[in-house]
């Protein structure tokens, strides 16, 4: 399901001339972090945010060129 969702977003972006993408994931979400790494995402920046009343650490993964992201 994750690959299908990313594929839909990437296709939507490409159709509109958007060539790069950045996603945020909570650092504690090991499966999410692993998913974006396996998809070829590179870590760009970190931040803290509030989620459900708790402060969490987030990591941004990105792709400078969506044409290299193979999600089909």
N, CA, C and O atoms as a GROMACS GRO file, in nm:
protein
  288
    1UNK      N    1   0.082  -0.119   0.000
    1UNK     CA    2   0.000   0.000   0.000
    1UNK      C    3   0.086   0.126   0.000
    1UNK      O    4   0.053   0.224  -0.066
    2UNK      N    5   0.197   0.122   0.074
    2UNK     CA    6   0.285   0.238   0.081
    2UNK      C    7   0.340   0.277  -0.055
    2UNK      O    8   0.341   0.394  -0.091
    3UNK      N    9   0.387   0.178  -0.129
    3UNK     CA   10   0.440   0.205  -0.263
    3UNK      C   11   0.332   0.260  -0.355
    3UNK      O   12   0.359   0.349  -0.437
    4UNK      N   13   0.210   0.209  -0.344
    4UNK     CA   14   0.100   0.259  -0.428
    4UNK      C   15   0.069   0.405  -0.395
    4UNK      O   16   0.044   0.485  -0.485
    5UNK      N   17   0.070   0.439  -0.267
    5UNK     CA   18   0.044   0.577  -0.227
    5UNK      C   19   0.155   0.669  -0.278
    5UNK      O   20   0.126   0.775  -0.335
    6UNK      N   21   0.280   0.630  -0.259
    6UNK     CA   22   0.392   0.712  -0.307
    6UNK      C   23   0.386   0.724  -0.459
    6UNK      O   24   0.411   0.832  -0.513
    7UNK      N   25   0.353   0.616  -0.527
    7UNK     CA   26   0.341   0.619  -0.672
    7UNK      C   27   0.236   0.719  -0.718
    7UNK      O   28   0.258   0.795  -0.812
    8UNK      N   29   0.121   0.720  -0.651
    8UNK     CA   30   0.013   0.813  -0.686
    8UNK      C   31   0.058   0.957  -0.665
    8UNK      O   32   0.030   1.044  -0.748
    9UNK      N   33   0.126   0.984  -0.555
    9UNK     CA   34   0.174   1.119  -0.527
    9UNK      C   35   0.279   1.161  -0.629
    9UNK      O   36   0.273   1.271  -0.683
   10UNK      N   37   0.375   1.072  -0.657
   10UNK     CA   38   0.481   1.103  -0.753
   10UNK      C   39   0.421   1.129  -0.892
   10UNK      O   40   0.461   1.225  -0.958
   11UNK      N   41   0.328   1.047  -0.935
   11UNK     CA   42   0.265   1.068  -1.065
   11UNK      C   43   0.190   1.201  -1.068
   11UNK      O   44   0.196   1.273  -1.168
   12UNK      N   45   0.121   1.233  -0.962
   12UNK     CA   46   0.049   1.361  -0.952
   12UNK      C   47   0.148   1.478  -0.964
   12UNK      O   48   0.124   1.573  -1.038
   13UNK      N   49   0.259   1.468  -0.891
   13UNK     CA   50   0.360   1.574  -0.897
   13UNK      C   51   0.420   1.586  -1.037
   13UNK      O   52   0.432   1.697  -1.090
   14UNK      N   53   0.458   1.474  -1.096
   14UNK     CA   54   0.520   1.476  -1.229
   14UNK      C   55   0.426   1.539  -1.332
   14UNK      O   56   0.471   1.616  -1.417
   15UNK      N   57   0.297   1.508  -1.326
   15UNK     CA   58   0.200   1.564  -1.419
   15UNK      C   59   0.192   1.717  -1.408
   15UNK      O   60   0.152   1.785  -1.502
   16UNK      N   61   0.229   1.768  -1.293
   16UNK     CA   62   0.221   1.912  -1.269
   16UNK      C   63   0.358   1.980  -1.275
   16UNK      O   64   0.372   2.096  -1.238
   17UNK      N   65   0.459   1.906  -1.320
   17UNK     CA   66   0.592   1.963  -1.337
   17UNK      C   67   0.673   1.976  -1.209
   17UNK      O   68   0.776   2.043  -1.206
   18UNK      N   69   0.626   1.911  -1.102
   18UNK     CA   70   0.701   1.912  -0.976
   18UNK      C   71   0.806   1.802  -0.983
   18UNK      O   72   0.773   1.686  -1.009
   19UNK      N   73   0.930   1.837  -0.962
   19UNK     CA   74   1.039   1.742  -0.987
   19UNK      C   75   1.107   1.689  -0.862
   19UNK      O   76   1.195   1.603  -0.871
   20UNK      N   77   1.068   1.739  -0.744
   20UNK     CA   78   1.131   1.692  -0.621
   20UNK      C   79   1.024   1.674  -0.513
   20UNK      O   80   0.912   1.722  -0.527
   21UNK      N   81   1.061   1.605  -0.406
   21UNK     CA   82   0.964   1.575  -0.302
   21UNK      C   83   1.036   1.558  -0.169
   21UNK      O   84   1.149   1.509  -0.163
   22UNK      N   85   0.969   1.601  -0.062
   22UNK     CA   86   1.020   1.588   0.074
   22UNK      C   87   0.907   1.534   0.161
   22UNK      O   88   0.794   1.582   0.152
   23UNK      N   89   0.937   1.437   0.246
   23UNK     CA   90   0.837   1.382   0.339
   23UNK      C   91   0.894   1.383   0.480
   23UNK      O   92   1.014   1.366   0.500
   24UNK      N   93   0.806   1.404   0.576
   24UNK     CA   94   0.846   1.399   0.717
   24UNK      C   95   0.799   1.268   0.777
   24UNK      O   96   0.689   1.221   0.748
   25UNK      N   97   0.884   1.209   0.862
   25UNK     CA   98   0.848   1.087   0.933
   25UNK      C   99   0.903   1.097   1.076
   25UNK      O  100   1.014   1.147   1.097
   26UNK      N  101   0.825   1.048   1.172
   26UNK     CA  102   0.875   1.048   1.309
   26UNK      C  103   0.993   0.951   1.319
   26UNK      O  104   0.986   0.838   1.271
   27UNK      N  105   1.099   0.997   1.381
   27UNK     CA  106   1.221   0.916   1.392
   27UNK      C  107   1.194   0.782   1.461
   27UNK      O  108   1.258   0.682   1.429
   28UNK      N  109   1.100   0.780   1.556
   28UNK     CA  110   1.069   0.656   1.629
   28UNK      C  111   0.994   0.556   1.542
   28UNK      O  112   0.984   0.439   1.578
   29UNK      N  113   0.941   0.600   1.429
   29UNK     CA  114   0.867   0.513   1.338
   29UNK      C  115   0.966   0.436   1.251
   29UNK      O  116   0.990   0.471   1.135
   30UNK      N  117   1.023   0.332   1.308
   30UNK     CA  118   1.129   0.256   1.240
   30UNK      C  119   1.084   0.200   1.106
   30UNK      O  120   1.162   0.198   1.010
   31UNK      N  121   0.960   0.152   1.098
   31UNK     CA  122   0.914   0.097   0.970
   31UNK      C  123   0.899   0.208   0.866
   31UNK      O  124   0.930   0.186   0.748
   32UNK      N  125   0.852   0.325   0.907
   32UNK     CA  126   0.840   0.438   0.815
   32UNK      C  127   0.976   0.487   0.768
   32UNK      O  128   0.996   0.512   0.649
   33UNK      N  129   1.070   0.500   0.861
   33UNK     CA  130   1.206   0.542   0.826
   33UNK      C  131   1.267   0.442   0.729
   33UNK      O  132   1.325   0.481   0.628
   34UNK      N  133   1.254   0.314   0.758
   34UNK     CA  134   1.308   0.209   0.671
   34UNK      C  135   1.244   0.212   0.533
   34UNK      O  136   1.313   0.193   0.433
   35UNK      N  137   1.114   0.236   0.528
   35UNK     CA  138   1.043   0.242   0.400
   35UNK      C  139   1.100   0.351   0.312
   35UNK      O  140   1.133   0.327   0.196
   36UNK      N  141   1.111   0.473   0.365
   36UNK     CA  142   1.161   0.584   0.284
   36UNK      C  143   1.307   0.565   0.245
   36UNK      O  144   1.348   0.606   0.137
   37UNK      N  145   1.385   0.504   0.332
   37UNK     CA  146   1.525   0.474   0.296
   37UNK      C  147   1.529   0.372   0.182
   37UNK      O  148   1.607   0.388   0.088
   38UNK      N  149   1.446   0.268   0.190
   38UNK     CA  150   1.443   0.167   0.083
   38UNK      C  151   1.395   0.227  -0.048
   38UNK      O  152   1.432   0.180  -0.155
   39UNK      N  153   1.312   0.331  -0.039
   39UNK     CA  154   1.263   0.399  -0.159
   39UNK      C  155   1.368   0.495  -0.215
   39UNK      O  156   1.346   0.563  -0.316
   40UNK      N  157   1.483   0.500  -0.149
   40UNK     CA  158   1.592   0.584  -0.199
   40UNK      C  159   1.593   0.726  -0.144
   40UNK      O  160   1.670   0.810  -0.191
   41UNK      N  161   1.510   0.753  -0.044
   41UNK     CA  162   1.507   0.886   0.016
   41UNK      C  163   1.636   0.915   0.089
   41UNK      O  164   1.694   0.828   0.155
   42UNK      N  165   1.681   1.039   0.078
   42UNK     CA  166   1.801   1.085   0.147
   42UNK      C  167   1.758   1.175   0.262
   42UNK      O  168   1.668   1.257   0.248
   43UNK      N  169   1.824   1.158   0.377
   43UNK     CA  170   1.792   1.241   0.492
   43UNK      C  171   1.841   1.383   0.467
   43UNK      O  172   1.956   1.405   0.429
   44UNK      N  173   1.752   1.481   0.490
   44UNK     CA  174   1.788   1.620   0.466
   44UNK      C  175   1.796   1.702   0.594
   44UNK      O  176   1.898   1.765   0.622
   45UNK      N  177   1.688   1.702   0.672
   45UNK     CA  178   1.688   1.783   0.793
   45UNK      C  179   1.609   1.712   0.903
   45UNK      O  180   1.538   1.615   0.880
   46UNK      N  181   1.625   1.765   1.024
   46UNK     CA  182   1.554   1.712   1.141
   46UNK      C  183   1.484   1.827   1.211
   46UNK      O  184   1.523   1.943   1.198
   47UNK      N  185   1.380   1.793   1.285
   47UNK     CA  186   1.308   1.892   1.365
   47UNK      C  187   1.240   1.820   1.481
   47UNK      O  188   1.235   1.698   1.485
   48UNK      N  189   1.188   1.897   1.574
   48UNK     CA  190   1.100   1.842   1.676
   48UNK      C  191   0.961   1.901   1.651
   48UNK      O  192   0.948   2.014   1.605
   49UNK      N  193   0.860   1.823   1.681
   49UNK     CA  194   0.722   1.870   1.665
   49UNK      C  195   0.638   1.809   1.776
   49UNK      O  196   0.685   1.724   1.852
   50UNK      N  197   0.515   1.855   1.785
   50UNK     CA  198   0.425   1.801   1.884
   50UNK      C  199   0.322   1.711   1.815
   50UNK      O  200   0.263   1.749   1.714
   51UNK      N  201   0.303   1.593   1.871
   51UNK     CA  202   0.209   1.497   1.815
   51UNK      C  203   0.135   1.432   1.931
   51UNK      O  204   0.196   1.365   2.014
   52UNK      N  205   0.005   1.451   1.936
   52UNK     CA  206  -0.074   1.390   2.043
   52UNK      C  207  -0.034   1.436   2.182
   52UNK      O  208  -0.045   1.360   2.278
   53UNK      N  209   0.013   1.561   2.193
   53UNK     CA  210   0.053   1.615   2.322
   53UNK      C  211   0.194   1.581   2.364
   53UNK      O  212   0.238   1.622   2.471
   54UNK      N  213   0.268   1.507   2.280
   54UNK     CA  214   0.406   1.472   2.310
   54UNK      C  215   0.500   1.536   2.208
   54UNK      O  216   0.463   1.554   2.092
   55UNK      N  217   0.620   1.570   2.252
   55UNK     CA  218   0.721   1.622   2.161
   55UNK      C  219   0.793   1.503   2.098
   55UNK      O  220   0.837   1.412   2.168
   56UNK      N  221   0.804   1.504   1.966
   56UNK     CA  222   0.868   1.394   1.893
   56UNK      C  223   0.976   1.450   1.800
   56UNK      O  224   0.972   1.566   1.761
   57UNK      N  225   1.071   1.365   1.767
   57UNK     CA  226   1.176   1.400   1.671
   57UNK      C  227   1.133   1.351   1.533
   57UNK      O  228   1.092   1.236   1.517
   58UNK      N  229   1.143   1.440   1.434
   58UNK     CA  230   1.107   1.409   1.296
   58UNK      C  231   1.230   1.414   1.207
   58UNK      O  232   1.325   1.488   1.235
   59UNK      N  233   1.227   1.336   1.101
   59UNK     CA  234   1.332   1.336   1.000
   59UNK      C  235   1.268   1.360   0.864
   59UNK      O  236   1.164   1.302   0.833
   60UNK      N  237   1.329   1.446   0.783
   60UNK     CA  238   1.279   1.470   0.647
   60UNK      C  239   1.362   1.389   0.549
   60UNK      O  240   1.485   1.398   0.548
   61UNK      N  241   1.293   1.309   0.467
   61UNK     CA  242   1.357   1.235   0.359
   61UNK      C  243   1.312   1.295   0.228
   61UNK      O  244   1.196   1.333   0.213
   62UNK      N  245   1.404   1.304   0.133
   62UNK     CA  246   1.367   1.368   0.008
   62UNK      C  247   1.433   1.306  -0.114
   62UNK      O  248   1.528   1.228  -0.106
   63UNK      N  249   1.378   1.346  -0.225
   63UNK     CA  250   1.426   1.307  -0.357
   63UNK      C  251   1.438   1.433  -0.440
   63UNK      O  252   1.338   1.501  -0.465
   64UNK      N  253   1.559   1.467  -0.483
   64UNK     CA  254   1.580   1.587  -0.565
   64UNK      C  255   1.524   1.569  -0.705
   64UNK      O  256   1.481   1.665  -0.769
   65UNK      N  257   1.523   1.445  -0.753
   65UNK     CA  258   1.478   1.416  -0.890
   65UNK      C  259   1.382   1.298  -0.887
   65UNK      O  260   1.424   1.183  -0.874
   66UNK      N  261   1.254   1.325  -0.899
   66UNK     CA  262   1.153   1.220  -0.890
   66UNK      C  263   1.161   1.120  -1.007
   66UNK      O  264   1.107   1.010  -0.997
   67UNK      N  265   1.228   1.158  -1.115
   67UNK     CA  266   1.236   1.065  -1.228
   67UNK      C  267   1.319   0.941  -1.194
   67UNK      O  268   1.308   0.840  -1.263
   68UNK      N  269   1.400   0.947  -1.090
   68UNK     CA  270   1.480   0.831  -1.052
   68UNK      C  271   1.409   0.744  -0.947
   68UNK      O  272   1.456   0.635  -0.912
   69UNK      N  273   1.295   0.792  -0.898
   69UNK     CA  274   1.220   0.717  -0.796
   69UNK      C  275   1.132   0.615  -0.868
   69UNK      O  276   1.035   0.650  -0.934
   70UNK      N  277   1.168   0.489  -0.853
   70UNK     CA  278   1.095   0.381  -0.920
   70UNK      C  279   0.990   0.326  -0.824
   70UNK      O  280   1.023   0.257  -0.727
   71UNK      N  281   0.863   0.357  -0.851
   71UNK     CA  282   0.756   0.315  -0.761
   71UNK      C  283   0.649   0.233  -0.831
   71UNK      O  284   0.552   0.192  -0.767
   72UNK      N  285   0.664   0.207  -0.957
   72UNK     CA  286   0.563   0.132  -1.035
   72UNK      C  287   0.557  -0.011  -0.990
   72UNK      O  288   0.478  -0.090  -1.044
   0.00000   0.00000   0.00000
